[in-house]
Amino acid sequence: MIENFEKYWFIVLVLAFKINVLGFFFYTESLETAYLMEFAAEDKIAKLESKQHLYEGMLNGVLILDGAAVLFLIYYGIRKSMK
């Protein structure tokens, strides 16, 4: 697997960038939903809360993927330095 990473590092970098852009989108939508919940009527609050939970879950997923990528890069760097 490590040898394949050396071949396809640019593709991995582009995918990581796209995942982070998607995370930024979810973050901004989550902030907008939180702002709208302050001024919404009672009947729309439940719908906005479910939307807020969805965006927060997606944002947490992106943060977990970022953390996994950082841990992999640390592992990769240590493995390369030991060779």
C-alpha distances in whole Angstrom, upper triangle without the diagonal:
4,5,5,6,9,10,11,12,15,15,13,16,18,17,18,21,22,21,23,26,26,27,29,31,31,32,35,36,36,39,41,41,42,45,46,46,49,51,50,53,53,52,49,47,46,44,43,41,39,38,37,35,33,32,32,29,27,28,26,23,23,23,21,18,19,19,16,14,16,15,12,13,15,12,11,14,15,12,13,17,17,16
4,5,5,7,9,10,10,14,14,12,15,18,17,17,20,22,21,23,26,26,27,29,31,31,32,35,36,36,39,41,41,42,45,46,47,49,51,51,54,54,53,50,48,47,45,44,42,40,39,38,36,34,33,32,30,28,28,27,24,23,23,21,18,18,18,15,13,15,14,10,11,13,10,8,11,12,9,9,13,14,13
4,5,5,7,9,10,14,14,13,16,18,18,19,22,23,23,25,27,28,29,31,33,33,35,37,38,39,41,43,44,45,47,49,49,52,54,53,56,56,55,52,51,49,47,46,45,43,41,41,39,37,36,35,33,31,31,30,27,26,26,24,21,21,22,19,16,18,17,14,14,16,14,10,13,15,12,11,15,15,13
4,5,5,6,8,11,11,11,14,16,15,16,19,20,21,23,25,25,26,29,30,31,32,35,36,36,39,41,41,42,45,46,47,49,51,51,54,54,52,49,48,47,45,43,43,40,39,38,37,34,33,33,31,28,28,28,25,23,24,23,19,20,21,18,15,18,17,14,14,17,15,12,15,17,14,14,18,18,17
4,5,5,5,9,9,8,11,13,13,14,16,18,18,20,22,23,24,26,28,28,30,32,33,34,36,38,39,40,42,43,44,47,49,48,51,51,50,47,46,45,43,41,40,38,37,36,35,32,31,31,29,26,26,25,23,21,21,20,17,17,18,15,12,14,14,11,10,13,12,9,12,15,13,12,16,17,16
4,6,6,9,10,10,12,14,15,16,18,20,20,22,24,25,26,28,30,31,32,34,36,36,38,40,41,42,44,46,47,49,51,51,54,54,53,50,49,48,46,44,43,42,40,39,38,35,34,33,32,29,29,28,26,24,24,23,20,19,20,18,15,16,17,13,12,15,14,10,12,15,13,11,15,16,15
4,6,8,9,10,12,14,15,16,18,19,20,22,24,25,26,28,30,31,32,34,36,37,39,40,41,43,45,46,47,50,52,51,54,54,53,50,49,48,46,44,44,42,40,39,38,35,34,34,32,30,29,29,27,24,25,24,21,21,22,20,17,19,19,16,15,18,17,14,16,18,17,15,18,20,18
4,5,5,6,9,10,11,13,15,16,17,19,20,21,23,25,26,27,29,31,32,33,35,37,38,39,41,42,44,46,48,47,50,51,50,46,45,44,42,40,40,38,36,36,35,32,30,31,29,26,26,26,23,21,22,22,18,18,20,17,14,17,18,15,14,17,17,14,16,19,18,16,20,22,20
4,6,5,6,9,10,10,12,14,15,17,18,20,21,23,25,26,27,29,30,31,33,35,36,37,39,41,42,44,46,46,49,49,49,45,44,43,41,39,39,37,35,34,33,31,29,29,28,25,24,24,22,19,20,20,16,15,17,15,12,14,15,12,11,14,15,12,13,17,16,15,18,20,19
4,5,5,6,9,10,11,12,14,15,17,18,20,21,23,25,26,27,29,30,32,33,35,36,38,39,41,43,45,45,48,48,48,44,43,42,40,38,38,37,34,33,33,30,28,29,28,24,24,25,22,19,20,21,17,16,19,17,14,16,18,15,14,17,18,15,16,20,19,18,21,23,23
4,5,5,6,9,10,11,12,14,15,17,18,20,21,23,24,26,27,29,30,32,33,35,36,38,39,41,43,43,46,46,45,42,41,40,38,36,36,34,32,31,31,28,26,27,26,22,22,23,20,18,19,19,16,15,18,16,13,16,18,15,15,18,19,16,18,22,21,20,23,25,24
4,6,5,6,9,10,10,12,14,15,16,18,20,21,22,25,26,27,29,30,31,33,35,36,37,40,42,41,44,45,44,40,39,38,36,34,34,32,30,29,29,26,24,24,23,20,20,20,17,15,16,16,12,12,14,13,10,12,14,12,11,15,16,14,16,19,18,18,21,23,23
4,5,5,6,9,10,11,12,14,15,17,19,20,21,23,25,26,27,29,30,32,33,35,36,38,40,40,43,44,43,40,39,38,36,34,34,32,30,29,28,26,24,24,23,20,19,20,18,15,16,16,13,11,14,14,10,12,15,13,11,15,16,14,16,19,19,18,21,24,24
4,5,5,6,9,10,11,12,14,15,17,19,20,21,23,24,26,27,29,30,32,33,35,37,39,38,42,42,42,38,37,37,34,32,32,31,28,28,28,25,23,23,23,19,18,20,18,15,16,17,14,13,16,16,13,15,18,16,15,19,20,18,19,23,23,22,25,27,27
4,5,5,6,9,10,11,12,14,15,17,18,20,21,22,24,26,27,29,30,32,33,35,37,37,40,40,39,36,35,34,32,30,30,28,25,25,25,22,20,21,20,16,16,17,15,12,14,15,11,11,14,13,11,14,16,15,15,18,19,18,20,23,23,22,25,27,28
4,5,5,6,9,10,10,12,14,15,16,19,20,21,23,24,26,27,29,30,31,34,36,36,39,39,38,35,34,33,31,29,29,27,25,24,23,21,19,19,18,15,14,15,13,10,11,12,9,8,11,11,8,11,13,12,12,15,17,16,18,21,21,21,23,26,26
4,5,5,6,9,10,11,13,14,15,17,19,20,21,23,24,26,27,29,30,32,34,34,38,38,38,34,33,33,31,28,28,27,24,24,24,21,19,19,19,16,14,16,15,11,12,14,11,10,13,14,11,13,16,16,15,18,20,19,20,23,24,24,26,28,29
4,5,5,6,9,10,11,12,14,15,17,18,20,21,23,24,26,27,29,31,33,32,35,36,35,32,31,31,28,26,26,25,22,22,22,19,17,18,17,14,13,15,14,10,13,15,12,11,15,15,13,16,19,18,18,21,22,21,23,26,27,26,29,31,32
4,5,5,6,9,10,11,12,14,15,16,19,20,21,23,24,26,27,29,31,31,34,34,33,30,29,28,26,24,24,22,20,19,19,16,14,15,14,11,10,12,10,7,9,11,8,8,12,12,11,14,16,16,16,19,21,20,22,25,25,26,28,30,31
4,5,5,6,9,10,10,12,14,15,17,18,20,21,23,24,26,28,30,30,33,34,33,30,28,28,26,24,24,23,20,19,19,17,14,14,14,11,9,11,11,7,8,11,9,8,11,13,11,13,16,16,16,19,21,21,22,25,26,26,28,30,31
4,5,5,6,9,10,11,12,14,15,17,18,20,21,23,24,27,28,28,31,32,32,28,27,27,25,23,23,22,19,18,19,17,14,15,16,12,11,14,13,10,12,14,13,12,15,17,15,17,20,20,20,22,25,24,25,28,29,29,31,34,35
4,5,5,6,9,10,11,12,14,15,16,18,20,21,23,25,27,26,29,30,29,26,25,25,22,20,20,19,16,16,16,14,11,12,13,9,8,12,11,8,11,13,12,12,15,16,16,18,20,21,21,24,25,25,27,29,30,31,33,35,36
4,5,5,6,9,10,10,12,14,15,16,18,20,21,23,25,25,28,29,28,25,24,23,21,19,19,18,15,14,14,12,9,10,10,7,5,8,8,6,8,11,10,10,13,15,14,16,19,19,20,22,24,24,26,28,29,30,32,34,35
4,5,5,6,9,10,11,12,14,15,17,18,20,22,24,24,27,28,28,25,23,24,22,19,19,19,16,14,16,14,11,11,13,10,8,11,12,9,10,14,14,12,15,18,17,18,21,22,22,24,26,27,27,30,31,32,33,36,37
4,5,5,6,9,10,11,12,14,15,16,18,21,22,22,25,26,26,22,21,22,19,17,17,17,14,13,14,13,9,11,13,10,9,12,13,11,13,16,15,15,18,20,19,21,24,25,25,27,29,29,30,33,34,35,36,39,40
4,6,5,6,9,10,10,12,14,15,16,19,21,20,23,24,24,20,19,19,17,14,14,14,11,9,11,9,5,7,9,7,6,10,10,9,11,14,14,14,17,19,19,21,23,24,25,27,29,29,31,33,34,35,37,39,40
4,5,5,6,9,10,11,12,14,15,17,20,20,23,24,24,21,19,19,18,15,15,15,12,10,11,11,7,7,10,9,6,10,12,10,11,14,15,15,17,19,19,20,23,24,25,26,29,29,30,33,34,35,36,39,40
4,5,5,6,9,10,11,12,14,16,18,18,22,23,23,20,18,19,18,14,15,16,13,11,13,13,9,10,13,12,10,13,15,14,14,18,18,18,20,23,23,23,26,28,28,29,32,32,33,36,37,38,39,42,43
4,5,5,6,9,10,10,12,15,16,16,19,20,20,16,15,16,14,11,12,13,9,8,11,10,7,9,12,11,10,14,15,14,16,19,19,19,22,24,24,25,28,29,30,31,33,34,35,38,39,40,41,44,45
4,5,5,6,9,10,11,13,15,15,18,19,19,16,14,15,13,10,10,11,8,6,8,9,6,7,10,10,9,12,14,14,14,17,19,19,21,23,24,25,27,28,29,31,33,34,35,37,38,39,41,43,45
4,5,5,6,9,10,11,13,14,18,19,20,16,15,16,15,11,12,14,11,8,11,12,9,10,13,13,12,14,17,16,16,20,21,20,22,25,25,26,28,30,31,32,34,35,36,38,40,41,42,44,46
4,5,5,6,9,10,11,12,16,17,18,14,13,15,14,10,12,13,11,9,13,13,11,12,15,15,14,17,19,18,19,22,23,23,25,28,28,29,31,33,33,35,37,38,39,41,43,44,45,47,49
4,5,5,6,9,10,10,13,14,15,11,10,11,10,6,8,10,7,6,10,11,9,11,14,14,14,16,18,19,20,22,24,24,26,28,29,30,32,33,34,36,38,39,40,42,44,45,46,48,50
4,5,5,7,10,10,13,14,15,12,10,12,12,8,8,11,10,7,10,12,11,11,14,15,14,16,19,19,20,22,24,24,25,28,29,30,32,34,34,36,38,39,40,42,44,45,46,48,50
4,5,6,7,9,13,14,16,13,11,14,14,10,11,14,12,10,14,16,14,14,18,18,17,19,22,22,22,25,27,27,28,31,32,32,34,36,37,38,40,42,42,44,46,47,48,50,52
4,5,6,6,10,12,13,10,9,12,11,8,10,13,11,10,14,15,14,15,19,19,19,21,23,24,24,27,28,29,30,33,34,34,36,38,39,40,42,44,45,47,48,49,51,53,54
4,5,5,8,9,11,8,6,9,10,6,8,11,11,9,12,15,14,15,18,19,19,21,23,24,24,27,29,29,30,33,34,35,36,38,39,41,43,44,45,47,48,50,51,53,55
4,6,9,10,13,11,9,12,13,10,11,15,14,13,16,18,17,17,21,22,21,23,26,26,26,29,31,31,32,35,36,36,38,40,41,42,44,46,47,48,50,51,52,55,57
4,7,9,12,10,9,13,13,11,13,16,16,15,18,20,19,20,23,24,24,26,28,29,29,32,34,34,35,38,39,39,41,43,44,45,47,49,49,51,53,54,55,57,59
4,7,8,6,6,10,10,9,11,14,13,13,17,18,18,19,22,23,23,25,28,28,29,31,33,34,35,37,39,39,41,43,44,45,47,49,50,52,53,54,56,58,60
4,6,6,7,10,11,10,12,15,15,16,18,20,21,22,24,26,26,28,30,31,32,34,36,37,38,40,41,42,44,46,47,48,50,52,53,55,56,57,59,61,63
4,6,5,8,10,10,11,14,15,16,17,20,21,21,23,25,26,27,30,31,32,33,36,36,38,40,41,42,44,46,47,48,50,51,53,54,56,57,59,60,62
4,6,7,8,10,11,13,14,15,17,19,20,21,23,25,26,27,29,30,32,33,35,36,38,39,41,42,44,45,47,48,50,51,53,54,56,57,59,60,62
4,6,5,6,9,10,11,12,14,16,17,18,20,21,23,24,26,27,29,30,32,33,35,36,38,39,41,42,44,45,47,48,50,51,53,54,56,57,59
4,5,5,6,9,10,10,12,14,15,16,18,20,21,22,24,26,26,28,30,31,32,34,36,37,38,40,42,43,45,46,48,49,51,52,53,55,57
4,5,5,6,9,10,11,13,14,15,17,19,20,21,23,25,26,27,29,30,31,33,35,36,37,39,41,42,43,45,47,48,49,51,53,54,56
4,5,5,6,9,10,11,13,14,16,17,19,20,21,23,25,26,28,29,31,32,33,35,36,38,40,41,42,44,45,47,48,50,51,53,55
4,5,5,6,9,10,11,12,14,15,16,18,20,21,22,24,26,27,28,30,32,33,35,36,37,39,40,42,43,45,46,48,49,51,53
4,5,5,6,9,10,10,12,14,15,16,18,20,21,22,24,26,27,28,30,31,33,34,36,37,39,40,42,43,45,46,48,49,51
4,5,5,6,9,10,11,13,14,15,17,19,20,21,23,25,26,27,29,30,32,33,35,36,37,39,41,42,43,45,47,48,50
4,5,5,6,9,10,11,12,14,15,17,18,20,21,23,24,26,27,29,30,32,33,35,36,37,39,41,42,43,45,47,48
4,5,5,6,9,10,11,12,14,15,16,18,20,21,22,24,26,27,29,30,32,33,35,36,37,39,40,42,43,45,47
4,6,5,6,9,10,10,12,14,15,16,18,20,21,22,24,26,27,28,30,31,33,34,36,37,39,40,42,43,45
4,5,5,6,9,10,11,13,14,15,17,19,20,21,23,25,26,27,29,31,32,33,35,36,37,39,41,42,44
4,5,5,6,9,10,11,12,14,15,17,18,20,21,23,24,26,27,29,30,31,33,35,36,37,39,41,42
4,5,5,6,9,10,10,12,14,15,16,18,20,21,22,24,26,27,28,30,31,33,34,36,37,39,41
4,5,5,6,9,10,11,12,14,15,16,18,20,21,23,24,26,27,28,30,32,33,34,36,38,39
4,5,5,6,9,10,11,12,14,15,17,19,20,21,23,25,26,27,29,30,31,33,35,36,38
4,5,5,6,9,10,11,12,14,15,17,18,20,21,23,24,26,27,29,30,31,33,35,37
4,5,5,6,9,10,10,12,14,15,16,18,20,21,22,24,26,27,28,30,32,33,35
4,5,5,6,9,10,11,12,14,15,16,18,20,21,22,24,26,27,28,30,32,33
4,5,5,6,9,10,11,12,14,15,17,18,20,21,22,24,26,27,29,30,32
4,5,5,6,9,10,11,12,14,15,17,18,20,21,23,24,26,27,29,31
4,5,5,6,9,10,11,12,14,15,16,18,20,21,22,24,26,27,29
4,5,5,6,9,10,10,12,14,15,16,18,20,21,22,24,26,27
4,5,5,6,9,10,11,12,14,15,16,18,20,21,23,24,26
4,5,5,6,9,10,11,12,14,15,17,18,20,21,23,25
4,5,5,6,9,10,10,12,14,15,16,18,20,21,23
4,5,5,6,9,10,10,12,14,15,16,18,20,21
4,5,5,6,9,10,11,12,14,15,16,19,20
4,5,5,6,9,10,11,12,14,15,17,19
4,5,5,6,8,10,10,12,14,15,17
4,5,5,6,9,10,10,12,14,16
4,5,5,6,9,10,11,12,15
4,5,5,6,9,10,11,13
4,6,5,6,9,10,11
4,5,5,6,9,10
4,5,5,6,9
4,5,5,7
4,5,5
4,6
4
